[in-house]
Amino acid sequence: MLIEDTLLQLVRNALFVVLKIATPILGAGIVIGLAISIFQSVTSIQEQTLALVPKIFIMTIVTILLLPWILQMLAMFSIEMFTLA
């Protein structure tokens, strides 16, 4: 019973770390996607690449800017995992 609870806690912690790391990146994609959709609606431009390319660019920039924080989160999670083992 103790091992199952520990494993459940480990999986819960891993999913929480993944969620914390992915949220700002996906949030930036949602915000830029909404802005581009509004722009497309106002101008009646229905080009698919107009929506895709800026989203990829912004999400890449956000990932690069948050890379130190992401690495810190992963390092703390790794240390936590090794101390439990």
C-alpha positions as CSV (number, residue, x, y, z in Angstrom):
1,M,0.0,0.0,0.0
2,L,2.8,2.4,0.8
3,I,4.6,1.7,-2.5
4,E,1.4,2.4,-4.4
5,D,0.8,5.7,-2.6
6,T,4.4,6.7,-3.3
7,L,4.2,5.9,-7.0
8,L,0.9,7.8,-7.2
9,Q,2.5,10.8,-5.6
10,L,5.5,10.6,-8.0
11,V,3.2,10.5,-11.0
12,R,1.1,13.4,-9.6
13,N,4.3,15.5,-9.1
14,A,5.6,14.7,-12.6
15,L,2.3,15.7,-14.2
16,F,2.2,18.9,-12.2
17,V,5.7,19.9,-13.3
18,V,4.8,19.2,-16.9
19,L,1.6,21.3,-16.5
20,K,3.6,24.2,-14.9
21,I,6.1,24.1,-17.7
22,A,3.7,23.8,-20.6
23,T,1.1,26.4,-19.4
24,P,3.0,29.6,-20.3
25,I,4.0,28.3,-23.7
26,L,0.5,27.1,-24.6
27,G,-0.9,30.3,-23.2
28,A,1.2,32.4,-25.5
29,G,0.0,30.2,-28.4
30,I,-3.6,30.7,-27.4
31,V,-3.3,34.5,-27.0
32,I,-1.5,35.0,-30.4
33,G,-4.0,32.6,-32.1
34,L,-6.9,34.6,-30.8
35,A,-5.3,37.9,-31.9
36,I,-4.7,36.4,-35.4
37,S,-8.2,35.0,-35.6
38,I,-9.7,38.4,-34.8
39,F,-7.4,40.0,-37.4
40,Q,-8.5,37.5,-40.0
41,S,-12.1,38.1,-39.2
42,V,-11.8,41.8,-39.5
43,T,-9.9,41.7,-42.7
44,S,-11.6,38.7,-44.3
45,I,-8.2,37.0,-44.9
46,Q,-8.6,33.3,-44.7
47,E,-5.0,32.1,-45.1
48,Q,-4.1,29.1,-43.0
49,T,-0.3,29.9,-42.9
50,L,-1.1,33.4,-41.5
51,A,-2.3,31.7,-38.3
52,L,0.3,29.0,-38.0
53,V,3.6,30.7,-38.6
54,P,3.2,33.5,-36.0
55,K,2.0,30.9,-33.4
56,I,5.1,28.7,-33.9
57,F,7.4,31.8,-33.8
58,I,5.9,33.2,-30.6
59,M,5.8,29.8,-28.9
60,T,9.5,29.3,-29.8
61,I,10.4,32.7,-28.5
62,V,8.5,32.1,-25.2
63,T,10.2,28.8,-24.8
64,I,13.7,30.3,-25.4
65,L,12.9,33.1,-22.9
66,L,11.7,30.7,-20.3
67,L,14.4,28.1,-20.8
68,P,16.3,29.0,-17.6
69,W,13.1,28.7,-15.5
70,I,12.2,25.4,-17.3
71,L,15.7,23.9,-16.6
72,Q,15.4,25.0,-13.0
73,M,12.0,23.3,-12.6
74,L,13.3,20.1,-14.2
75,A,16.5,20.2,-12.0
76,M,14.4,20.6,-8.8
77,F,12.1,17.8,-9.9
78,S,15.1,15.5,-10.7
79,I,16.7,16.3,-7.3
80,E,13.4,15.5,-5.6
81,M,13.1,12.2,-7.5
82,F,16.7,11.1,-6.7
83,T,16.2,11.9,-3.0
84,L,13.1,9.7,-2.8
85,A,14.9,6.7,-4.4
